[in-house]
């Protein structure tokens, strides 16, 4: 029996553009008092400063465990208290809820299940568990509470996401990115081929003219290259006038990582929105890199770890066997083995990373124990990973 460590997984919560806007730590069965002690520890680790654009959706199984002076200990503007709706009907609890609201916290009526009447008349925001589908009464409440930021949880497919979006929800979480619609596959086979060929050229350090030739064949790819080089992330003051200059300014290592991301970015059928798989792939890649660094990996090993995380979702993206998608890339055997057979340290890290942004299970406890990863190291890796996801969502 694996002993419960109290270390949470971190679930990403996105908006309709599939940008990361919030994180929901899954603490399992911990009581509120322990959860808020953990949040204070995170504050000392500068969680809230380092992920300044992200909100924290904190599930609170009881109100008595939340300190009344919590507004003096934590940044109220960053934390949303998710209180089970059934607790909101208690008059004593309502007094505490108003106290938290008066001190800058927002309150979500979690596990909302009222088809007709509000349990608490002051409810403004709701969160509905959609593990059994989007409830029929959802749309009526999102319309009645039209100023609220409503959250659809545990969406398991692209179809459920579309239903939640149509029902008026603004926040979305769950495993739905891993079950994309069939219409969201690569429509342009030549574009996919060019991206895979570019990755192969960069991997073997091909001459710049070979890379430039492929960029010239794809208008959208060219636009994205110049957009990235001109972005705030690179803060270039030089005016870019050629493909070769853009490639040199970006650098081969960053170019390789950007192309890996672009495989996901190009698979979208909603104008202006990211592919839902992109933030998840970015998390896996950066989390793998951070773990590898914790275990003393070299620069080349860090790049391999990043690549493994990024490529681990290509089977979902292309609806094909992973080994078939990877075949044109001529990858190193060590990388292939980690991806396909979960061998070695990088394979073990991938097993862990695959469940680190999902609902908490005993398997998570088992995997973190196998890696002998302490809480502090794990939290640093999570911060690193979600910081990268944030940058990706901005730049892409």
TIVOFI-703645 format. One record per residue: x, y, z of N, C-alpha, C in turn. Coordinates in steps of 0.001 Angstrom, whole numbers, plus 500000, padded with zeros to 6 digits. Example, Ala and Ser with C-alpha at 12.3 -4.5 7.8 and 13.67 -1.06 7.14 Angstrom:
513190494310507800512300495500507800513200496700507800 512850497750507080513670498940507140512900500030507870 
END
This chain:
500853498802500000500000500000500000500886501245500000 500699502113499016501493503326498910500997504345499927 501898504922500694501513505914501693501188507237501010 500092507881501444499643509132500835500561510267501256 501165510948500287502137511994500582501500513371500728 500283513534500200499649514845500225500105515759499107 500968515267498221501426516061497085500368515986495988 499908517129495465498822517105494476499325516967493041 498425516585492169498637516817490747498110518209490435 498462518733489264498076520096488903497303520070487581 496004520311487668495153520222486485495071521568485776 495383521596484479495265522856483737493809523185483438 493476524457483531492126524947483214492289526010482134 491587525858481028491773526751479891490500527537479597 490673528569478772489519529303478267489112528727476912 488188529387476230487693528857474952488741528920473847 489803529706474054490906529765473094491981528734473411 491705527908474419492613526855474882493918527411475455 493852528623475967494977529214476683494865528888478168 495993528645478785496003528367480217495619529624480988 494555529542481782494138530698482580494087530372484068 494063529090484408493993528710485814494572527319486010 494909527022487258495400525699487642494591525238488843 494183523980488812493441523407489934494258522267490536 494871522487491700495596521390492344494600520343492861 494873519083492562494021518001493060494680517402494293 494165517746495473494738517300496735494143515977497233 493327515352496405492721514110496857491774514346498007 491963513623499099491029513688500230491522514559501388 492503515419501139493016516272502212491950517249502711 492002517560503993491099518542504574491569519956504242 490649520912504343490956522299503973492119522874504776 492211522558506065493281523112506895494649522715506356 494799521466505937496076520994505390496335521634504031 495275521769503244495418522391501922495933523819502056 495389524574502992495799525982503110497178526115503747 497591525160504553498984525129505013499915524934503824 499499524059502898500298523816501692500370525063500829 499264525776500699499260527005499899500210528047500477 500285528110501793501225529048502407502670528645502108 502916527344502073504242526864501671504534527279500235 503538527172499356503724527582497970504012529071497871 503357529851498707503618531294498680505085531576498992 505639530825499940507051531005500278507957530578499121 507445529715498260508203529271497078507928530178495878 507147531235496075506822532227495050506013531636493894 505175530653494214504290530085493197503473531168492520 502845532004493332501878532959492817502549534100492049 503786534422492421504525535454491688505063534906490368 505563533676490394506185533107489194505156532736488129 503930532488488544502842532245487594501797533338487794 502223534553487551501415535722487925500132535866487116 500088535307485914498891535477485079497870534361485274 498164533449486181497310532276486386496498532403487673 495239532000487613494397531904488804494524530502489396 494273530378490699494353529084491377492972528712491882 492427527651491337491103527170491723491295526118492815 490952526486494039491262525646495202489992524994495745 489928523677495614488807522933496158488863522885497678 487780523243498327487723523300499796486627522360500285 486974521181500798485945520223501223485183520658502472 485746521623503229485053522138504413485461523594504612 484581524385505223484886525797505439485574526052506768 485344525195507756485921525404509075487447525335509040 487982524608508067489434524473507980490126525634507302 489363526589506768489960527759506125490141528844507180 491370529260507465491586530290508486490859531598508141 490249532220509139489517533466508896490428534603508438 491714534529508805492651535586508413493463535185507179 492913534271506362493671533761505219494039534872504245 493260535959504234493563537080503335494861537781503719 495331537587504949496613538181505358497781537267505029 497479536048504653498538535052504402498730534729502918 497659534885502142497697534496500732497143535616499855 497565535675498583497052536720497680495629536413497240 494660537086497838493247536804497580492889536949496102 493539537877495416493205538121494010493579536957493113 494468536080493591494935534963492782494185533670493065 493429533626494147492847532373494612491328532411494537 490766531381493932489320531207493848488952530027494741 488077530258495698487650529210496620486506528427495990 486720527132495798485705526280495185485032525474496292 483837525907496676483119525354497826481990524456497339 481915523216497797480794522365497390479453523067497613 478618523044496598477345523773496669476520523374497889 476569522115498269475737521660499391476110522351500693 477375522829500798477801523528502012477342524974502035 476982525495500868476631526913500769475251527225501336 474460526200501628473136526451502173473123526667503671 474199526299504334474284526468505785474484527941506133 473668528466507055473722529899507383475060530310507964 475640529467508819476946529783509385478014529817508291 477924528887507379478869528874506261478720530119505400 477492530578505228477265531776504416477927533003505030 477935533081506352478627534186507029480116534140506693 480701532942506734482127532798506413482389533126504948 481503532688504074481666532970502646481650534478502387 480733535191503025480685536651502844481952537310503374 482502536763504436483762537275504979484878537126503954 484968535966503334486007535739502325485798536643501114 484558536797500701484260537689499574484660539128499894 484371539572501113484690540949501521486190541197501549 486967540126501673488421540262501730489111539890500423 488348539912499332488961539828498005488958538479497324 488501537424498002488449536114497365487183536009496507 487265535215495463486074534849494717485645533451495160 484361533192495061483812531909495496483044531268494343 483365530008494081482650529217493086481817528163493812 480554528046493420479711526963493943480075525699493176 480894524859493803481451523675493153480455522516493231 480649521544492329479758520375492289478300520836492220 478098521886491438476775522502491298475811521511490649 474651521316491260473697520320490747472257520736490992 472007522036490894470646522544491162469931522840489851 468996521995489467468293522252488199467325523433488259 466802523775489467465757524799489552466139526018490381 466597525808491626466822526934492532468238526923493103 468757528138493383470064528255494005469976527895495484 470943527119495944471021526835497378471461528084498133 472362528852497512472827530115498108472493531235497139 471688532156497546471180533191496645472270534111496108 473416534159496786474499535055496361475486534381495410 475143533206494936476002532491493992476173533288492702 477431533449492277477719534144491015478447533250490014 479261532334490539480064531458489686479764530002490049 479683529148489035479407527739489299480426526847488600 480641525668489163481475524640488555480669523353488533 480573522746487363479767521537487205480647520376486773 480509519247487450481227518032487098480518517386485913 481221517304484783480621516785483549481099515371483219 481525514628484232482044513275483967480974512359483384 479701512672483620478602511904483029477890512689481934 478610513647481347478032514491480321477660515855480866 477413516795479973477030518160480360475552518151480743 475208518494481996473813518419482444472879519329481641 471642518901481513470657519632480704470394521035481239 470565521236482544470224522526483146471379523536483111 472525523142482553473707524004482574473464525347481901 472901525308480696472763526545479917471847527540480584 470786527039481225469865527973481876470563528732482996 471488528061483716472189528736484807473299529658484300 474005529279483252475033530190482734474396531453482164 473166531340481679472451532521481179471915533376482318 471365532728483352470838533483484498471970534192485247 473104533507485380474277534075486062475267534539485006 474801535411484144475552535741482923476880536446483167 477042537047484326478309537745484599479360536831485221 478989535587485480479897534669486154480891533998485229 481968533523485829482969532733485105482715531276485478 482015530556484606481545529219484934482491528149484365 482637527074485116483684526084484856483070524710484614 483384524118483455482978522748483137484152521819483441 483964520897484379485035520015484854484889518603484278 486017517916484207486038516496483835485410516224482470 485649517115481527485210516867480155486100515783479552 485493514773478952486284513613478523486465513490477014 485837514359476248485957514262474795485745515630474159 486166515739472905485961516984472162484479517302472028 483650516265471893482208516488471789481661517114473071 482110516617474232481659517196475500482148518631475652 483362518900475179483854520281475219482945521190474395 482589520759473193481716521568472337480365521801473001 479844520777473672478567520925474374478691521924475525 479809521861476253480034522788477360480198524219476856 480911524369475758481095525691475166479747526265474732 478938525431474083477613525871473629476697526196474808 476946525535475941476118525775477132476511527046477865 477572527711477427477934529001478011479042528975479040 479734527843479187480854527791480128482030528607479581 482839529133480507484004529948480137485321529261480455 485308528335481405486510527599481800486284526112481555 487366525413481165487232524018480775488428523210481291 488140521999481777489225521104482197488792519665481989 489778518778481979489493517365481768490437516771480744 490152515550480345491026514832479400490560514978477957 489659515915477681489099516056476333490141516313475237 491295516970475535492260517144474444492762515819473871 492735514749474681493266513463474236492287512694473358 491077513235473195490097512623472298489587513693471332 490467514127470413490070515197469484489065514685468462 488315515605467847487358515191466815488087514733465563 487446513866464820488076513357463594488310514464462585 487512515523462649487680516648461719488892517497462053 489534517235463197490657518063463638491999517436463286 491990516416462414493248515811461974493908516717460938 495089516352460567495803517139459581495089517097458239 494659518261457788493993518322456501495002518443455370 496113519080455640497128519333454621498297518379454843 498296517279454111499358516292454279500724516845453922 500777517740452924502064518300452522502644519186453619 501764519912454362502231520763455462502849519901456558 502199518797456883502743517881457887504085517336457427 504169516968456168505424516411455642506555517429455733 506235518702455434507267519736455510507760519922456944 506828519915457897507223520068459293508115518919459746 507717517708459422508525516549459809509891516583459121 509908517009457870511186517094457148512078518171457760 511473519317458131512237520380458790512856519889460092 512077519138460866512607518591462118513777517661461849 513666516868460813514766515979460460516003516741460033 515813517829459266516947518652458826517645519321460003 516843519867460933517433520522462106518191519505462955 517632518309463091518267517274463913519636516880463368 519787516893462043521092516525461473521942517748461130 521505518927461643522266520169461477522513520497460003 521450520447459216521543520726457780521897522185457524 522350522474456328522680523845455948521431524720455971 521640526002456241520517526930456345519694526995455063 520364526878453912519628527011452653518581525906452494 518867524715453057517895523630452994516658523963453818 516875524576454986515748524983455825514953526099455148 515674527077454611515012528207453961514130527748452805 514602526767452065513861526276450910512493525725451323 512450525004452447511183524459452926510262525547453465 510840526536454155510015527638454659509351528388453503 510061528538452406509514529271451261508321528551450632 508190527267450896507098526478450313505795526590451117 505852527248452270504683527267453164504494528674453723 503482529382453218503248530770453620502962530896455112 502107530008455627501736530077457042502939529786457928 503722528797457541504921528450458301505903529620458315 506058530272457194506944531435457107506455532566458011 505142532816457956504562533863458806504820533567460279 504618532305460692504812531932462088506265532101462509 507199531802461613508620531971461918508935533432462207 508497534334461338508786535756461528508043536313462745 506833535806462984506079536242464152506807535865465435 507345534656465474508046534197466671509312535012466916 510072535233465873511323535993466008511044537425466443 509881537937466079509516539313466431508801539416467770 508560538281468425507760538283469653508546538824470828 507800539136471893508419539663473111509382538674473734 509148537385473490510006536361474091511440536495473630 511642537005472408513004537158471890513464538607471914 512518539533472040512823540957472212513871541444471205 513677541071469950514637541470468929514420542940468531 515497543668468474515412545051468001515860545159466555 516421544059466025516891544042464639515711543779463707 515634544518462611514610544282461608514997543046460797 514086542062460735514383540812460042514042540952458563 514986540607457711514794540833456282514922539568455439 515216538424456069515371537197455282515100535974456141 514820534864455468514624533610456182515888533206456934 517017533347456288518281532963456916518542533751458187 518265535064458139518461535904459325517518535481460448 516259535186460095515285534756461099515724533457461773 516219532520460969516674531227461502517873531422462417 518800532278462011520001532520462826519658533231464133 518731534191464086518327534892465301517653533934466293 516871533029465745516170532075466594517123531047467185 518057530582466371518991529552466826518441528160466577 519326527215466305518872525866465937518108525180467074 518561525366468308517914524671469435516482525166469623 516294526496469605514950527052469738514091526741468517 514708526729467334513972526399466121513411524983466207 514235524056466689513789522673466824512601522573467777 512667523258468907511577523207469881510310523861469326 510479524953468629509333525645468057508645524785467000 509426524108466167508839523232465158508077522072465803 508607521560466902507903520501467616506531520993468088 506499522212468626505227522805469052504295523043467870 504876523465466757504065523841465604503325522644465017 503850521449465241503117520255464817501711520266465400 501599520729466651500297520794467305499527522032466869 500221523134466702499546524391466381498827524329465045 499361523567464112498766523541462775497485522707462708 497203521914463742496028521041463718494857521726464416 494237522681463794493128523376464444492064523738463422 490811523671463855489716524048462964488887525180463546 489374525782464638488689526929465241489610528138465119 489304529078464230490184530212463996490527530961465280 491812531235465471492255531997466628492511531176467866 492080529912467878492247529071469060493424528126468887 494070527810470003495118526808470001494491525422469906 495263524487469384494846523096469482494876522711470963 493824522099471506493825521726472932495004520851473338 495579520123472383496726519271472700498005520076472931 498052521302472381499308522048472476499720522358473917 498841522917474766499280523165476147499681521893476881 499018520775476574499353519523477250500706519010476774 500977519139475471502272518723474941503385519621475476 503105520926475565504093521862476106504404521538477565 503368521193478332503584520803479732504465519567479813 504149518556479046504931517322479087506396517583478729 506598518366477680507965518624477222508776519354478290 508219520428478831508955521224479810509110520496481135 508102519724481518508180518936482750509258517854482616 509340517220481459510384516218481209511766516860481303 511906518034480713513179518750480752513569519078482189 512603519572482970512871519954484361513254518741485204 512560517627485003512894516401485740514287515916485380 514598515940484096515918515503483640517017516357484259 516761517654484367517731518549485001517910518211486475 516800517883487153516873517496488565517737516253488753 517705515366487764518477514135487856519868514260487255 520295515511486998521667515745486558521927515541485086 520911515673484258521083515448482820521956516494482150 522656516085481090523469516993480293522576517819479368 523163518788478658522398519626477731521714518772476670 522440517798476121521848516922475109520726516072475697 520896515641476931519852514838477584518612515684477880 518834516954478220517687517851478437516894518025477150 517608518188476026516926518311474741516167517040474396 516773515891474708516111514606474437514851514468475291 514939514872476560513784514793477458512658515682476953 513001516895476546512008517828476006511321517219474783 512122516663473886511592516067472664510660514895472965 511046514068473930510226512914474292508857513367474796 508849514374475663507579514891476160506724515460475043 507349516196474145506608516831473057506033515803472086 506816514776471762506392513798470770505457512728471343 505301512702472662504521511625473280503029511698472963 502578512816472388501154512965472057500882512969470551 501894512666469766501696512699468317500716511636467842 500612510540468582499634509524468186498215510058468317 497967510860469373496649511477469541496404512525468454 497447513249468129497332514328467154496975513806465769 497682512741465349497524512241463985496637511001463894 496121510545465060495266509357465076495961508193464384 497220507995464737498034506932464143498891506298465226 499412505131464938500359504509465858501573505413466013 502049505579467245503164506491467494504404506083466707 504654504805466645505862504347465920505798504734464443 504589504775463865504452505157462457504672506656462270 504178507457463208504354508912463116505827509281463268 506539508575464153507930508904464448508901508406463381 508463507468462561509368506816461604510151507794460719 509519508871460182510283509770459292511344510601460013 511328510633461340512205511540462073513587510968462340 513769509672462125515085509052462317515671509373463691 514889509138464725515292509481466090516304508489466656 517066508973467620518009508120468342517257506974469019 517898505791469065517238504607469624516828504806471088 517631505542471833517326505780473244516027506576473382 515852507560472500514642508376472521513432507547472091 513604506782471020512522505934470546512091504926471602 513066504328472270512769503311473272512013503916474466 512410505122474865511706505792475967510262506100475572 510069506534474322508733506875473851507843505647473666 508398504613473084507581503462472705507527502372473767 508608502257474564508679501154475529508855501606476973 508982502936477191509144503508478528510390502954479235 511461502819478501512690502283479084513561503397479652 514423503043480589515383503966481157514746505036482024 515593505951482486515120507034483346514113507924482622 514383508225481337513473509098480599512119508429480378 512121507121480202510851506402480093510071506456481395 510783506316482525510126506406483840509580507807484076 510355508812483665509881510199483801508627510426482960 508597509852481764507427510023480900506193509382481528 506360508212482130505236507585482833504657508525483883 505541509214484595505113510137485654504461511386485077 505082511959484057504594513209483478503207513026482864 502942511843482333501646511579481704500473511697482676 500723511531483971499628511595484947499730512810485859 500746513655485659500965514785486567499993515934486346 499289515956485200498293517015484979496893516428484829 496689515253485457495374514612485476494899514480486918 493669514052487093493145513853488450494016512874489214 494153513127490491495080512382491334494616510938491555 495530509996491424495239508583491643496365507959492462 496176506728492884497237506020493597498454505810492700 498224505731491406499348505564490474500307506748490566 499756507942490767500614509121490931501532508942492136 500973508497493256501777508242494454502875507232494161 502507506190493450503457505131493138504589505646492249 504245506441491236505249506932490283506203507940490929 505660508825491772506530509817492412507464509135493404 506990508040493996507825507256494904508942506549494141 508620505999492974509621505303492158510749506250491736 510385507476491429511392508456491009512153509050492187 511698508754493412512307509308494623512382510824494545 511263511405494125511185512849493921510545513492495139 511271514402495803510704515074496977509783516202496541 508961516673497473507943517679497166508548518953496590 509641519430497194510250520669496724510711520585495279 511374519487494933511855519303493556510691519205492582 509670518482492995508483518323492150507823519675491897 507685520485492937507048521789492769507864522691491834 509183522632491947510029523430491054509835523006489600 509696521708489373509474521204488016508120521680487477 507106521658488325505776522107487920505792523589487552 506470524398488367506575525829488069507268526052486733 508349525325486508509090525435485246508178525076484072 507433523980484223506594523491483130505469524461482803 504759524931483825503625525813483546504072527211483120 505264527622483500505801528884482983506004528791481478 506482527636481031506681527423479592505331527354478872 504366526677479464503029526612478865502465528023478693 502641528869479692502183530248479618502824530977478447 504133530801478301504836531471477200504346530978475858 504152529676475740503661529096474502502291529672474146 501402529740475117500054530254474866500093531706474410 501043532470474914501174533877474485501769533986473085 502836533230472832503590533412471592502948532765470379 502143531722470592501577531001469458500211531569469076 
END
